[in-house]
């Protein structure tokens, strides 16, 4: 499918708005994870506002495409996208991480649009695989998308799920890897090097697409390509920048899990105007 320059520009603007909401939410809450939320904003904004088959007025619509956020600590991104999509009023964003809020520090089913709780890293691809197999059993044509963090792909459960998805030829399953190169303890290459990452996923029987995770055209192309692949699952390996969009957060490991102060938030929002 061909996308117009206007559509691409609209997605770029929407992603910038999502980033602004992430900063505002985290500053209000005083805790949370900005780095990975900002780095994967383009991937998930593009998915929800251009490709995903879903209905905010009917969150549990049986024929909807499924999205699962394996790296659940980046839920501020998901919550912002869900609010902008119309799943719940935007005012709920300011209750992030508060007792009794529908927006907890990791996703759970009290949030409209969230099907399965997440946050225990390494488990999300198995959840998505289950959704994929359920579609086959129920003879449904929905697609399943799963966002992975690069740090969590160091865990064995990810590779067990990868092997099973290939074995069962789950071509309705598309994983997206937010490859920003950092995890809570530092650089992934220093903690447990993932390379050669594309070759590893291919060896496990996946169709692998490597892209610039901040280039909307490349993101759209990768999602469209994934829909054409038969007989195997697809992974989109998106090269991204931790903290993308805020200069003093980019590639700074401290902002993996530290919310901006009021002053930092004001500075970040000016950069995102």
MARROVEX-898662 format. One line per 10 residues: number of its first residue (from 0); their letters; for each residue x, y, z of N, C-alpha, C. Coordinates in Angstrom, 2 decimals, always signed. Layout:
NUM = a = X,Y,Z,X,Y,Z,X,Y,Z; ...
This chain:
0 = xxxxxxxxxx = +0.84,-1.20,+0.00,+0.00,+0.00,+0.00,+0.87,+1.25,+0.00; +0.49,+2.21,-0.78,+1.22,+3.47,-0.85,+0.62,+4.49,+0.12; +1.48,+5.14,+0.87,+1.03,+6.16,+1.81,+1.47,+7.53,+1.32; +0.62,+8.52,+1.51,+0.91,+9.86,+1.02,+1.84,+10.61,+1.99; +2.44,+11.66,+1.48,+3.29,+12.50,+2.33,+2.47,+13.12,+3.47; +1.21,+13.42,+3.18,+0.33,+13.99,+4.20,+0.10,+12.99,+5.33; -0.14,+11.73,+4.98,-0.35,+10.70,+5.99,+0.90,+10.51,+6.86; +2.05,+10.53,+6.22,+3.31,+10.36,+6.94,+3.54,+11.53,+7.88; +3.28,+12.73,+7.40,+3.44,+13.92,+8.24,+2.49,+13.88,+9.43; +1.27,+13.43,+9.20,+0.30,+13.33,+10.30,+0.78,+12.34,+11.37
10 = xxxxxxxxxx = +1.38,+11.23,+10.94,+1.90,+10.25,+11.88,+3.09,+10.82,+12.65; +3.93,+11.57,+11.97,+5.07,+12.21,+12.65,+4.59,+13.19,+13.71; +3.57,+13.95,+13.38,+3.01,+14.91,+14.34,+2.33,+14.19,+15.51; +1.64,+13.10,+15.19,+0.98,+12.33,+16.25,+2.02,+11.72,+17.19; +3.11,+11.22,+16.64,+4.17,+10.65,+17.47,+4.78,+11.71,+18.38; +4.91,+12.92,+17.87,+5.44,+14.02,+18.70,+4.45,+14.34,+19.83; +3.17,+14.32,+19.54,+2.16,+14.54,+20.57,+2.19,+13.44,+21.62; +2.37,+12.21,+21.18,+2.47,+11.08,+22.11,+3.67,+11.27,+23.03; +4.79,+11.71,+22.47,+5.98,+11.95,+23.29,+5.73,+13.05,+24.32; +5.01,+14.08,+23.94,+4.68,+15.15,+24.88,+3.84,+14.60,+26.04
20 = xxxxxxxxxx = +2.89,+13.77,+25.72,+2.04,+13.18,+26.76,+2.86,+12.30,+27.70; +3.80,+11.55,+27.14,+4.66,+10.69,+27.96,+5.41,+11.54,+28.99; +6.02,+12.62,+28.52,+6.77,+13.50,+29.42,+5.86,+14.08,+30.49; +4.69,+14.56,+30.11,+3.77,+15.17,+31.06,+3.28,+14.16,+32.09; +2.96,+12.95,+31.65,+2.50,+11.91,+32.56,+3.55,+11.56,+33.60; +4.77,+11.36,+33.13,+5.84,+10.92,+34.02,+6.22,+12.02,+35.01; +6.24,+13.25,+34.54,+6.55,+14.36,+35.43,+5.48,+14.49,+36.52; +4.23,+14.31,+36.13,+3.12,+14.39,+37.10,+3.21,+13.25,+38.11; +3.52,+12.04,+37.62,+3.60,+10.87,+38.49,+4.84,+10.89,+39.38; +5.93,+11.48,+38.84,+7.18,+11.51,+39.58,+7.94,+10.20,+39.54
30 = xxxxxxxxxx = +7.50,+9.29,+38.68,+8.20,+8.02,+38.51,+7.78,+7.41,+37.18; +8.56,+6.43,+36.73,+8.25,+5.77,+35.46,+9.45,+5.70,+34.55; +9.21,+5.27,+33.33,+10.28,+4.94,+32.39,+10.17,+5.73,+31.09; +10.89,+6.83,+30.98,+10.82,+7.62,+29.75,+11.63,+7.08,+28.58; +12.83,+6.53,+28.84,+13.75,+6.18,+27.75,+13.16,+5.27,+26.69; +12.67,+4.11,+27.11,+12.11,+3.15,+26.17,+10.74,+3.54,+25.65; +10.00,+4.33,+26.44,+8.70,+4.81,+25.96,+8.91,+5.75,+24.77; +9.89,+6.63,+24.88,+10.17,+7.58,+23.80,+10.78,+6.89,+22.59; +11.63,+5.88,+22.81,+12.30,+5.24,+21.68,+11.36,+4.44,+20.80; +10.30,+3.89,+21.38,+9.37,+3.06,+20.61,+8.10,+3.80,+20.21
40 = xxxxxxxxxx = +8.05,+5.10,+20.44,+6.83,+5.87,+20.16,+6.44,+5.84,+18.69; +7.41,+5.91,+17.79,+7.07,+5.92,+16.36,+6.49,+4.58,+15.91; +7.04,+3.49,+16.44,+6.55,+2.15,+16.09,+5.09,+1.96,+16.48; +4.75,+2.33,+17.70,+3.41,+2.05,+18.21,+2.40,+3.08,+17.72; +2.81,+4.32,+17.57,+1.92,+5.33,+16.99,+1.52,+4.94,+15.58; +2.48,+4.55,+14.79,+2.20,+4.14,+13.40,+1.28,+2.94,+13.37; +1.53,+1.98,+14.26,+0.69,+0.78,+14.30,-0.76,+1.13,+14.60; -0.99,+1.87,+15.66,-2.36,+2.13,+16.11,-3.13,+3.09,+15.20; -2.45,+4.07,+14.64,-3.16,+5.10,+13.90,-3.17,+4.87,+12.39; -2.57,+3.75,+11.94,-2.59,+3.50,+10.51,-2.87,+2.04,+10.15
50 = xxxxxxxxxx = -2.45,+1.09,+10.97,-2.50,-0.31,+10.52,-3.37,-1.23,+11.37; -3.41,-1.02,+12.66,-4.09,-1.95,+13.55,-5.61,-1.91,+13.32; -6.20,-3.08,+13.23,-7.66,-3.19,+13.13,-8.22,-3.27,+14.56; -8.82,-2.17,+15.00,-9.31,-2.12,+16.38,-10.46,-1.15,+16.46; -11.18,-1.20,+17.58,-12.34,-0.35,+17.78,-12.38,+0.13,+19.23; -11.98,+1.38,+19.48,-11.95,+1.90,+20.85,-13.31,+1.83,+21.56; -14.40,+1.86,+20.79,-15.72,+1.79,+21.40,-16.09,+0.37,+21.81; -15.34,-0.59,+21.28,-15.56,-2.01,+21.62,-14.18,-2.66,+21.82; -13.54,-2.40,+22.98,-12.18,-2.86,+23.20,-11.99,-4.37,+23.06; -13.03,-5.15,+23.36,-12.91,-6.60,+23.29,-13.55,-7.19,+22.04
60 = xxxxxxxxxx = -13.69,-6.39,+21.01,-14.19,-6.86,+19.72,-13.43,-8.13,+19.31; -14.14,-9.26,+19.10,-13.46,-10.54,+18.86,-12.56,-10.55,+17.63; -12.87,-9.74,+16.63,-12.11,-9.78,+15.38,-11.00,-8.73,+15.32; -10.75,-8.06,+16.42,-9.70,-7.03,+16.43,-8.32,-7.65,+16.29; -7.39,-6.89,+15.73,-5.98,-7.27,+15.82,-5.55,-7.11,+17.28; -4.59,-7.93,+17.68,-4.10,-7.88,+19.05,-2.74,-7.19,+19.12; -2.55,-6.38,+20.16,-1.23,-5.83,+20.46,-0.89,-6.16,+21.90; +0.33,-6.63,+22.10,+0.79,-6.93,+23.46,+2.14,-6.26,+23.68; +2.25,-5.50,+24.78,+3.49,-4.82,+25.12,+4.27,-5.70,+26.09; +5.25,-6.41,+25.57,+6.05,-7.29,+26.42,+6.86,-6.48,+27.42
70 = xxxxxxxxxx = +7.48,-5.39,+26.97,+8.25,-4.55,+27.90,+7.28,-3.59,+28.58; +6.59,-4.13,+29.58,+5.47,-3.43,+30.19,+5.83,-2.16,+30.91; +7.11,-1.98,+31.28,+7.50,-0.75,+31.96,+7.37,+0.48,+31.05; +7.22,+0.24,+29.74,+7.05,+1.36,+28.80,+5.58,+1.65,+28.54; +4.73,+1.29,+29.49,+3.29,+1.51,+29.35,+2.88,+2.97,+29.22; +3.66,+3.97,+29.69,+3.22,+5.35,+29.42,+2.98,+5.61,+27.94; +3.80,+5.01,+27.09,+3.58,+5.11,+25.64,+2.24,+4.50,+25.27; +1.98,+3.31,+25.73,+0.74,+2.62,+25.38,-0.47,+3.39,+25.89; -0.40,+3.87,+27.13,-1.52,+4.62,+27.68,-1.80,+5.89,+26.87; -0.75,+6.58,+26.47,-0.93,+7.79,+25.67,-1.59,+7.48,+24.34
80 = xxxxxxxxxx = -1.16,+6.39,+23.70,-1.74,+5.98,+22.42,-3.19,+5.57,+22.60; -3.49,+4.82,+23.65,-4.87,+4.40,+23.89,-5.78,+5.60,+24.15; -5.30,+6.56,+24.92,-6.11,+7.75,+25.20,-6.36,+8.55,+23.92; -5.30,+8.74,+23.13,-5.45,+9.48,+21.88,-6.33,+8.74,+20.88; -6.41,+7.42,+21.01,-7.27,+6.62,+20.13,-8.72,+6.64,+20.57; -8.98,+7.03,+21.83,-10.35,+7.13,+22.31,-10.80,+6.00,+23.22; -9.87,+5.23,+23.78,-10.25,+4.13,+24.66,-10.72,+4.63,+26.03; -10.20,+5.77,+26.46,-10.61,+6.38,+27.72,-10.27,+7.86,+27.66; -10.88,+8.68,+28.53,-10.63,+10.13,+28.49,-9.17,+10.45,+28.80; -8.64,+11.45,+28.12,-7.24,+11.83,+28.30,-6.93,+12.27,+29.73
90 = xxxxxxxxxx = -7.93,+12.75,+30.46,-7.69,+13.19,+31.83,-7.20,+12.05,+32.72; -7.48,+10.80,+32.32,-7.02,+9.65,+33.10,-5.49,+9.54,+33.08; -4.85,+10.12,+32.07,-3.39,+10.03,+31.98,-2.70,+10.63,+33.19; -3.34,+11.62,+33.81,-2.71,+12.31,+34.93,-2.82,+11.53,+36.23; -3.46,+10.35,+36.16,-3.55,+9.48,+37.34,-2.54,+8.34,+37.27; -1.60,+8.40,+36.34,-0.60,+7.34,+36.19,+0.06,+6.98,+37.52; +0.09,+5.70,+37.81,+0.77,+5.14,+38.99,+0.15,+5.55,+40.33; -1.07,+6.08,+40.30,-1.74,+6.40,+41.55,-2.57,+5.21,+42.02; -2.72,+5.07,+43.32,-3.50,+3.99,+43.89,-4.94,+4.05,+43.37; -5.40,+2.94,+42.83,-6.77,+2.87,+42.31,-6.94,+3.33,+40.89
100 = xxxxxxxxxx = -5.89,+3.86,+40.27,-5.97,+4.33,+38.89,-6.12,+3.16,+37.93; -6.73,+3.43,+36.77,-6.78,+2.41,+35.72,-5.46,+2.33,+34.97; -4.52,+3.22,+35.32,-3.22,+3.26,+34.64,-2.11,+2.99,+35.65; -1.83,+1.72,+35.84,-0.81,+1.32,+36.80,+0.60,+1.40,+36.20; +1.61,+1.15,+37.02,+2.99,+1.26,+36.56,+3.39,+0.21,+35.55; +2.63,-0.87,+35.47,+2.74,-1.85,+34.39,+1.32,-2.18,+33.95; +1.13,-2.54,+32.69,-0.24,-2.72,+32.18,-0.98,-3.86,+32.88; -2.25,-3.65,+33.12,-3.11,-4.75,+33.53,-4.50,-4.54,+32.93; -5.37,-5.49,+33.15,-6.63,-5.53,+32.41,-7.66,-4.50,+32.87; -7.35,-3.73,+33.89,-8.30,-2.68,+34.27,-8.26,-1.53,+33.25
110 = xxxxxxxxxx = -7.24,-1.50,+32.41,-7.11,-0.46,+31.39,-7.84,-0.87,+30.12; -8.81,-0.10,+29.66,-9.48,-0.42,+28.39,-8.46,-0.50,+27.25; -8.49,-1.59,+26.51,-7.55,-1.79,+25.41,-6.41,-2.72,+25.75; -6.24,-3.05,+27.03,-5.20,-4.00,+27.46,-5.84,-5.36,+27.67; -5.37,-6.36,+26.96,-5.94,-7.70,+27.02,-5.27,-8.56,+28.08; -3.95,-8.45,+28.21,-3.19,-9.29,+29.13,-2.20,-8.40,+29.89; -2.08,-8.60,+31.19,-1.10,-7.86,+31.98,+0.31,-8.20,+31.52; +1.22,-7.25,+31.70,+2.61,-7.51,+31.32,+3.56,-6.77,+32.24; +4.83,-7.07,+32.12,+5.81,-6.42,+32.96,+6.91,-7.36,+33.41; +6.58,-8.65,+33.56,+7.63,-9.63,+33.86,+8.36,-9.91,+32.56
120 = xxxxxxxxxx = +9.54,-9.33,+32.42,+10.23,-9.33,+31.13,+10.56,-10.73,+30.65; +10.47,-10.89,+29.32,+10.78,-12.17,+28.69,+9.56,-13.01,+28.40; +8.39,-12.65,+28.95,+7.20,-13.49,+28.81,+6.28,-13.07,+27.67; +6.44,-11.85,+27.18,+5.46,-11.30,+26.25,+5.34,-12.02,+24.93; +6.44,-12.51,+24.40,+6.36,-13.19,+23.11,+5.58,-14.50,+23.23; +5.68,-15.15,+24.39,+4.88,-16.35,+24.63,+3.39,-16.02,+24.67; +3.05,-14.89,+25.29,+1.65,-14.45,+25.32,+1.15,-14.20,+23.90; +1.95,-13.48,+23.11,+1.56,-13.19,+21.73,+1.43,-14.46,+20.91; +2.32,-15.41,+21.15,+2.23,-16.69,+20.46,+0.91,-17.39,+20.78; +0.51,-17.34,+22.04,-0.77,-17.94,+22.41,-1.94,-17.29,+21.69
130 = xxxxxxxxxx = -1.89,-15.96,+21.56,-2.94,-15.25,+20.82,-2.94,-15.68,+19.35; -1.75,-15.83,+18.81,-1.61,-16.23,+17.41,-2.21,-17.61,+17.17; -1.90,-18.55,+18.05,-2.43,-19.91,+17.90,-3.94,-19.94,+18.15; -4.42,-19.08,+19.05,-5.87,-19.02,+19.31,-6.61,-18.58,+18.06; -6.03,-17.64,+17.32,-6.67,-17.19,+16.07,-6.83,-18.35,+15.10; -5.80,-19.19,+15.02,-5.87,-20.35,+14.13,-6.95,-21.33,+14.58; -6.99,-21.60,+15.89,-7.98,-22.55,+16.41,-9.39,-22.03,+16.19; -9.57,-20.72,+16.38,-10.90,-20.12,+16.25,-11.24,-19.71,+14.83; -10.30,-19.99,+13.91,-10.49,-19.64,+12.50,-10.77,-18.14,+12.32; -9.96,-17.33,+13.00,-10.03,-15.88,+12.89,-8.85,-15.37,+12.07
140 = xxxxxxxxxx = -9.03,-14.23,+11.42,-7.96,-13.70,+10.57,-7.24,-12.51,+11.20; -7.40,-12.31,+12.51,-6.72,-11.17,+13.11,-5.21,-11.41,+13.18; -4.47,-10.29,+13.23,-3.03,-10.35,+13.37,-2.64,-10.00,+14.80; -1.46,-10.46,+15.20,-0.95,-10.24,+16.56,+0.39,-9.52,+16.48; +0.50,-8.43,+17.22,+1.72,-7.64,+17.26,+2.25,-7.61,+18.69; +3.57,-7.70,+18.83,+4.18,-7.75,+20.15,+5.43,-6.88,+20.18; +5.48,-5.93,+21.11,+6.64,-5.06,+21.25,+7.60,-5.63,+22.28; +8.84,-5.88,+21.85,+9.89,-6.41,+22.71,+10.94,-5.34,+22.99; +11.57,-5.43,+24.15,+12.74,-4.61,+24.44,+13.99,-5.40,+24.11; +15.07,-4.70,+23.79,+16.28,-5.43,+23.44,+16.89,-6.12,+24.66
150 = xxxxxxxxxx = +16.82,-5.48,+25.83,+17.36,-6.10,+27.02,+16.67,-7.41,+27.36; +15.35,-7.47,+27.18,+14.64,-8.68,+27.55,+14.89,-9.84,+26.58; +15.41,-9.54,+25.41,+15.71,-10.64,+24.48,+16.95,-11.40,+24.90; +17.56,-11.01,+25.98,+18.64,-11.81,+26.57,+18.08,-12.99,+27.35; +16.77,-13.03,+27.54,+16.14,-14.07,+28.36,+15.73,-15.27,+27.53; +15.91,-16.44,+28.12,+15.67,-17.69,+27.39,+14.25,-17.90,+26.94; +13.28,-17.39,+27.71,+11.88,-17.60,+27.36,+11.54,-16.98,+26.00; +12.20,-15.87,+25.67,+11.99,-15.25,+24.36,+12.34,-16.23,+23.26; +13.46,-16.91,+23.42,+13.93,-17.80,+22.35,+13.15,-19.11,+22.30; +12.60,-19.55,+23.42,+11.69,-20.69,+23.39,+10.44,-20.34,+22.59
160 = xxxxxxxxxx = +9.90,-19.16,+22.84,+8.72,-18.71,+22.11,+9.04,-18.52,+20.63; +10.23,-17.99,+20.33,+10.64,-17.79,+18.94,+10.70,-19.11,+18.20; +11.25,-20.13,+18.87,+11.34,-21.44,+18.26,+9.95,-22.03,+18.01; +9.07,-21.90,+18.99,+7.72,-22.45,+18.85,+6.93,-21.74,+17.76; +7.04,-20.40,+17.70,+6.30,-19.65,+16.69,+6.71,-20.05,+15.29; +7.99,-20.30,+15.11,+8.47,-20.77,+13.81,+7.98,-22.18,+13.52; +8.06,-23.05,+14.53,+7.63,-24.44,+14.35,+6.17,-24.52,+13.92; +5.33,-23.67,+14.52,+3.90,-23.70,+14.21,+3.53,-22.76,+13.06; +4.54,-22.20,+12.40,+4.34,-21.38,+11.19,+3.32,-20.25,+11.43; +3.53,-19.51,+12.50,+2.59,-18.46,+12.90,+2.81,-17.19,+12.08
170 = xxxxxxxxxx = +2.31,-17.19,+10.87,+2.54,-16.04,+9.99,+1.61,-14.87,+10.28; +0.71,-15.02,+11.25,-0.11,-13.87,+11.70,+0.53,-13.14,+12.87; +1.75,-13.53,+13.22,+2.46,-12.95,+14.35,+3.60,-12.05,+13.87; +3.62,-10.82,+14.38,+4.68,-9.87,+14.05,+5.22,-9.28,+15.34; +6.49,-9.53,+15.60,+7.15,-8.93,+16.76,+7.91,-7.69,+16.31; +7.98,-6.70,+17.19,+8.77,-5.49,+16.93,+9.79,-5.36,+18.04; +11.05,-5.26,+17.70,+12.11,-5.14,+18.69,+12.61,-3.71,+18.73; +12.43,-3.07,+19.88,+12.91,-1.70,+20.09,+14.39,-1.79,+20.44; +15.22,-1.70,+19.42,+16.66,-1.94,+19.58,+17.37,-0.62,+19.82; +17.22,-0.11,+21.06,+17.84,+1.19,+21.39,+19.22,+1.04,+22.03
180 = xxxxxxxxxx = +19.62,-0.19,+22.29,+20.99,-0.44,+22.74,+21.25,-0.27,+24.23; +20.19,+0.04,+25.01,+20.37,+0.25,+26.44,+19.36,-0.55,+27.24; +19.77,-0.97,+28.43,+18.85,-1.55,+29.40,+19.16,-0.91,+30.74; +18.51,-1.33,+31.80,+18.61,-0.61,+33.06,+20.04,-0.52,+33.60; +20.85,-1.52,+33.30,+22.22,-1.56,+33.85,+23.27,-0.95,+32.94; +22.90,-0.55,+31.72,+23.88,+0.00,+30.81,+23.62,-0.41,+29.37; +24.68,-0.49,+28.58,+24.55,-0.84,+27.18,+24.36,-2.35,+27.02; +23.44,-2.73,+26.15,+23.19,-4.17,+25.95,+24.44,-4.89,+25.44; +25.24,-4.21,+24.63,+26.43,-4.86,+24.07,+27.45,-5.20,+25.15; +27.41,-4.47,+26.26,+28.33,-4.74,+27.36,+27.79,-5.78,+28.33
190 = xxxxxxxxxx = +26.47,-5.80,+28.49,+25.85,-6.70,+29.48,+25.65,-8.10,+28.91; +25.10,-8.19,+27.71,+24.94,-9.46,+27.00,+24.71,-9.13,+25.53; +25.78,-9.16,+24.77,+25.73,-8.72,+23.37,+24.72,-9.55,+22.58; +23.87,-8.87,+21.82,+22.81,-9.53,+21.06,+23.21,-9.88,+19.63; +24.25,-9.27,+19.15,+24.64,-9.48,+17.75,+25.27,-10.86,+17.53; +25.09,-11.40,+16.30,+24.38,-10.85,+15.13,+22.88,-11.13,+15.25; +22.12,-10.09,+15.53,+20.72,-10.24,+15.91,+19.83,-10.68,+14.75; +20.00,-10.07,+13.60,+19.18,-10.45,+12.44,+19.41,-11.92,+12.11; +20.67,-12.33,+12.08,+21.00,-13.72,+11.74,+20.42,-14.70,+12.76; +20.39,-14.30,+14.02,+19.83,-15.18,+15.06,+18.34,-15.44,+14.83
200 = xxxxxxxxxx = +17.59,-14.36,+14.57,+16.16,-14.54,+14.34,+15.91,-15.34,+13.06; +16.70,-15.10,+12.05,+16.56,-15.88,+10.82,+16.86,-17.35,+11.07; +17.87,-17.63,+11.90,+18.22,-19.00,+12.22,+17.11,-19.71,+12.99; +16.31,-18.91,+13.72,+15.17,-19.48,+14.44,+13.92,-19.59,+13.54; +14.09,-19.28,+12.26,+13.00,-19.48,+11.30,+12.07,-18.31,+11.12; +12.51,-17.12,+11.51,+11.69,-15.92,+11.37,+12.10,-15.13,+10.14; +11.13,-14.41,+9.58,+11.43,-13.42,+8.56,+11.83,-12.14,+9.29; +13.03,-11.66,+9.08,+13.55,-10.50,+9.81,+13.67,-9.29,+8.89; +13.18,-8.16,+9.37,+13.27,-6.89,+8.64,+13.98,-5.90,+9.55; +15.05,-5.29,+9.09,+15.79,-4.32,+9.88,+15.51,-2.92,+9.35
210 = xxxxxxxxxx = +15.14,-2.01,+10.25,+14.74,-0.66,+9.82,+15.27,+0.40,+10.79; +15.16,+1.64,+10.35,+15.33,+2.81,+11.22,+13.99,+2.98,+11.95; +13.98,+2.77,+13.24,+12.74,+2.80,+14.01,+12.14,+4.17,+14.22; +12.75,+5.19,+13.63,+12.18,+6.54,+13.71,+11.79,+7.08,+12.33; +11.90,+6.24,+11.33,+11.55,+6.63,+9.97,+10.17,+6.05,+9.65; +9.17,+6.93,+9.60,+7.79,+6.47,+9.44,+7.60,+5.68,+8.14; +8.24,+6.11,+7.08,+8.13,+5.38,+5.81,+8.64,+3.96,+5.95; +9.78,+3.81,+6.60,+10.35,+2.47,+6.78,+9.48,+1.62,+7.70; +8.91,+2.24,+8.72,+8.02,+1.51,+9.63,+6.78,+1.01,+8.90; +6.16,+1.87,+8.13,+4.98,+1.48,+7.35,+5.31,+0.35,+6.38
220 = xxxxxxxxxx = +6.43,+0.49,+5.69,+6.85,-0.53,+4.72,+7.07,-1.88,+5.40; +7.68,-1.85,+6.57,+7.95,-3.10,+7.29,+6.66,-3.78,+7.73; +5.71,-3.00,+8.26,+4.43,-3.58,+8.66,+3.69,-4.18,+7.46; +3.73,-3.49,+6.33,+3.07,-3.99,+5.13,+3.75,-5.27,+4.63; +5.08,-5.28,+4.66,+5.82,-6.48,+4.24,+5.48,-7.67,+5.13; +5.37,-7.42,+6.42,+5.07,-8.50,+7.36,+3.74,-9.18,+7.03; +2.78,-8.40,+6.55,+1.47,-8.97,+6.23,+1.51,-9.89,+5.02; +2.55,-9.78,+4.20,+2.65,-10.62,+3.00,+3.39,-11.93,+3.24; +4.04,-12.07,+4.39,+4.88,-13.24,+4.65,+4.00,-14.42,+5.07; +4.21,-15.55,+4.40,+3.43,-16.76,+4.68,+4.34,-17.87,+5.20
230 = xxxxxxxxxx = +3.82,-18.62,+6.16,+4.52,-19.80,+6.65,+5.55,-19.56,+7.73; +5.73,-18.30,+8.15,+6.67,-18.01,+9.22,+6.32,-16.68,+9.87; +6.68,-16.49,+11.13,+6.45,-15.20,+11.78,+7.47,-14.17,+11.32; +7.18,-12.93,+11.61,+8.06,-11.82,+11.21,+8.51,-11.04,+12.44; +9.77,-10.61,+12.42,+10.24,-9.67,+13.43,+10.78,-8.43,+12.73; +10.35,-7.28,+13.22,+10.87,-5.99,+12.75,+11.90,-5.52,+13.77; +13.15,-5.52,+13.38,+14.22,-5.08,+14.26,+14.44,-3.60,+14.00; +13.95,-2.79,+14.91,+13.94,-1.33,+14.72,+15.10,-0.70,+15.49; +16.04,-0.15,+14.75,+17.16,+0.57,+15.37,+16.64,+1.92,+15.86; +16.70,+2.12,+17.14,+16.12,+3.33,+17.73,+17.12,+4.02,+18.65
240 = xxxxxxxxxx = +16.71,+5.17,+19.16,+17.52,+5.96,+20.09,+16.79,+6.05,+21.42; +17.43,+5.59,+22.47,+16.84,+5.68,+23.80,+16.53,+7.16,+24.11; +15.30,+7.42,+24.55,+14.92,+8.80,+24.88,+14.72,+9.69,+23.68; +14.42,+9.12,+22.52,+14.32,+9.87,+21.27,+13.39,+11.08,+21.39; +13.88,+12.22,+20.90,+13.07,+13.43,+20.84,+13.41,+14.45,+21.90; +14.12,+14.01,+22.95,+14.52,+14.91,+24.03,+16.04,+14.84,+24.13; +16.71,+15.90,+23.75,+18.17,+15.86,+23.57,+18.92,+15.37,+24.80; +18.54,+15.84,+25.98,+19.30,+15.48,+27.18,+18.93,+14.09,+27.72; +17.93,+13.45,+27.11,+17.59,+12.07,+27.48,+18.16,+11.05,+26.51; +18.51,+11.48,+25.31,+18.92,+10.53,+24.27,+20.21,+9.81,+24.66
250 = xxxxxxxxxx = +20.14,+8.48,+24.63,+21.28,+7.60,+24.93,+21.86,+7.84,+26.32; +21.00,+8.23,+27.25,+21.41,+8.41,+28.64,+20.73,+7.33,+29.47; +21.52,+6.40,+30.00,+20.95,+5.24,+30.68,+20.16,+5.63,+31.92; +20.49,+6.74,+32.55,+19.79,+7.18,+33.75,+18.30,+7.38,+33.50; +17.94,+7.74,+32.27,+16.53,+7.97,+31.95,+15.81,+6.71,+31.50; +16.45,+5.56,+31.70,+15.70,+4.31,+31.49,+14.51,+4.27,+32.44; +14.76,+4.60,+33.71,+13.69,+4.48,+34.69,+13.59,+5.65,+35.65; +13.98,+6.83,+35.20,+13.85,+8.03,+36.04,+12.97,+9.05,+35.35; +11.92,+9.45,+36.03,+11.02,+10.47,+35.48,+11.70,+11.82,+35.47; +11.34,+12.68,+34.53,+11.91,+14.03,+34.52,+11.38,+14.87,+35.66
260 = xxxxxxxxxx = +12.22,+15.77,+36.15,+11.76,+16.75,+37.14,+10.86,+17.76,+36.44; +10.25,+18.66,+37.20,+9.40,+19.68,+36.61,+10.19,+20.54,+35.63; +11.40,+20.90,+36.01,+12.24,+21.74,+35.15,+12.65,+20.98,+33.89; +13.03,+19.72,+34.06,+13.41,+18.89,+32.91,+12.23,+18.69,+31.97; +11.05,+18.50,+32.54,+9.85,+18.31,+31.71,+9.56,+19.56,+30.89; +9.69,+20.72,+31.49,+9.45,+21.97,+30.76,+10.44,+22.11,+29.59; +11.67,+21.77,+29.84,+12.69,+21.82,+28.79,+12.38,+20.82,+27.67; +11.97,+19.60,+28.08,+11.66,+18.57,+27.09,+10.47,+18.97,+26.23; +9.45,+19.53,+26.83,+8.25,+19.92,+26.10,+8.55,+21.03,+25.09; +9.47,+21.92,+25.43,+9.86,+22.96,+24.47,+10.53,+22.34,+23.26
270 = xxx = +11.34,+21.29,+23.49,+12.00,+20.61,+22.37,+11.01,+19.85,+21.50; +9.88,+19.48,+22.07,+8.88,+18.68,+21.36,+7.75,+19.53,+20.77; +7.93,+20.84,+20.75,+6.90,+21.72,+20.18,+6.83,+21.58,+18.67
